[in-house]
């Protein structure tokens, strides 16, 4: 981080101190390291010119791809939207640290909320059949035997809805989703992987956090 | 004749070796008759040749049928014609006739006139190895092999070899003639159509091309040689209508050996080389054509051919119609419906359907479909790789179904209905009732095969909502091939898929069928491998599944072989006793719980017990034993008690202070846990130190309390077992009696299962070693039920009952009750039991009975054959039986009259025979028995003659004082016979006897001194040469009694 100026480092340190009080799961050193990574990612593009207000969608996606091997566009868009709490199309330092705290070390409840938000494309608080279908449409091999190639996916959606829709309103509310996941944890990422697996978390933390920084 | 008879003749299949009554056999017999007659008239010299062995069969001819040239005496007939040794060449002793030459054979057939055919038939039926009998094994061999190149003359040196060789050649010619005749005849009435078969095979070969998309791996003939008529089968098989033999290699099952014959195609037993006759046997139903057969044998082939080919109907008209329909892209519902009414292959085999020709009609269509398959093959493979569940590794019929499913891609026919129909047909075959969820399961499995990770997880979750513990549901999953799909998921790297799959597997593995399938598909290996993954949930699930699957021996062995035991033991490492556990530590405990469940299942096999120990499992189990959680304790104690059958575990349980925990849990409120704890103590407490520990940790009282839980028989059996083994220690018995254990035990002598009874009686037997308890047994009316148990059949129980009755009999009042209940008779009759343990135990029990019964002599005499029985047991080879019988004999011999009977039954030589033993226990009782038997006058001399003196003298070298005692007593008795004194002296008995005189036991001193005195008297009488060193003075100094 040689290119980060002393002044900036001081600023980062101060920010880390404040943020670490607001964010669970990370201590101050870790927050500092995360902010460092944030500026590093920004810095590369910032050097290329222009004022930068935060991580934009593209940079964020590159990061997800490189760090956690995520590839699904729709999921990554959802992850970005979930990180970007104020919906200004940029992820700022606070959003970054807060997002990662759930992303890397969230409790089950936090992760349930996170996943639901990722899947809730238009933020209306419900997962409709259409949304589910969109996520699942490529999850099955093409079906030659059926006139409608999407038939299988539709059935899959119906099946999933039947399992998770506790209030029988034909769509999944957050409560439906939460209840179902609590019953069967496997359903957490029901509509696509949006959390990193243990190995990539370990790899990430190993890379980013200072050695002694682990709690 | 050989080949014709063995191969062409149509023998009945029932194995009784009868010739079927078919026109072909009839003509064959006629030919045989003609040939025999011809042989006689044309080759008189050869037909005189005497057979190696006579042909013999039950004839319908009687003596009166024979005329001149025969020596007839009432019913028997002998021919005047004799061989070189004067034996008649034909002999009839009704109903069997023996014939030893062709000339006699043909004469006999001539005599039989119109019964000729019948005679020939029975002759051939009863002499299946006629050629061996005629020519001897070596020639017959050559003839059978048809190897005309070999000239047997070279090797044969016997006199009649020339005639034999000629006869051999004649028979060979005859054989060939018969065959060709038969072939001619057969070709007249069968439709041999090799051309059709050949083209059929050619079209099949088309299916073998096209790499991974092919329908079959290979098709080949067994023989490259084609006869001029187009057949490839050897001539003698052609007479059965067989055209050629194929070996086809389907993609999904083992090789199929197929016979194509005019009657249809069927599987044979596997023709390895021509001549190996068993290979031609039909092993399947007959099918109209090759594709039908392949469809029935190879699901993969069936899947495809059904998709690609128009359904075959019995008329070509419907067929072309169906092709049309398909071309128009219309759904084939009508077609599918029709399938049900299609005649089964078996019917068409009856001639309803023209068997050949039809095959050709179908060829073009099939070739086309074959190519279609090749085109789709590559695509299918690609998709298959995409699907997680279709990972390589498990190639089974279901697996190929997966591929087939993927390949449905570009097929133009509507497959869904057919697919489903086929499934239901398969289901019908195995006759399983469909559960209401069948189609849902079917769909789920289908999705699992094709889904990516997300879809797979969703499907698995949906599957978990089914009632997976229900047998119908388990069978459905099995039936659809779900087990394989689930196992394939385990081999993927996706944790969530693995978790989901294991969650399903751990439930459905309650079905034995599924366990077996998992084992057969090498699924255990995959599950064991998962134990290495770093995810705790996954480990726990895998261990739990192993616990279910390892319910049978082969599975347990497999777990061990793939290193599972070691991995499972590693799971046990956790801290179960921590007060405040972190979630992570709680997980560890949960994993350990599953691990110990799996080990419990595995521990039912001895080598696994060893493996658990080697992997360091014992201390870990010891640590888990301190857990406060009953659910954890049950499998832990279960495993420990299972393993306590091994010495090393018992030592470990003692040394690692596990007894304390076991005792503590005896007071648990969980019956199962109590049961396992008691059971573990049962297995360990035979060891003195262990049973002391049980007392030390106050384990005896809770054991007695458990006797109150009489409704749980398993618990009761374990508790009584523990009491039995603990009561071997007298201190424990005293402690038990503080809690009135004996009274409770006696109340359990009736209406209990065998397991409980064995232990209860065993315990009472131990208690009865204390005098006061013997009285209690009587007072609590325990003797009556004990005597009743003497009529049981369980040998372990009988051993204990006799032991206990014996222990009770020491008390004279008890003995009175026993006599009154006729107990001696019951015990005595157990000497006849097949188990040597029961025999010896009964004999031991008799000793106190006889000693303490009031009129023992009378009782013994009243048992008819009883003394003979006991003397005969001296012939046993079991040392324990011998010792016990000797002991019983010593007691019986105290009664003079009975001793007389024993002597009559040769007890002396039988005892004498045993004297060479080195077993100390036997020596002791043998010496005792000999001593007592000497009381009958003549026996002292008889023993001496039988040579018992010298070995008895050797017994004095033993270190066992009891042996010394009884031997000295016996020697004293024997020394009353002068001859015995001489032998004793020669064997140097005096010196050890003088040492024995120094004993504190007066009786012993007296006997030893008396013996020496008798020897001395003989010496003084001059019958013994002067003693070398010993003087009377020494004897006097040592012996106080003298």
Interface residues (C-beta under 8 A of the other chain):
Chain A: X135 X136 X138 X139 X140 X141 X142 X143 X144 X145 X146 X152 X155 X156 X159 X160 X163 X184 X186 X187 X189 X190 X191 X192 X193 X197 X198
Chain B: X383 X386 X387 X406 X408 X409 X410 X411 X414 X415 X416 X419 X443 X444 X447 X450 X451 X452 X453 X454 X455 X457 X458 X459 X460 X461 X462 X464 X465 X495 X496 X499 X500 X503 X534 X535
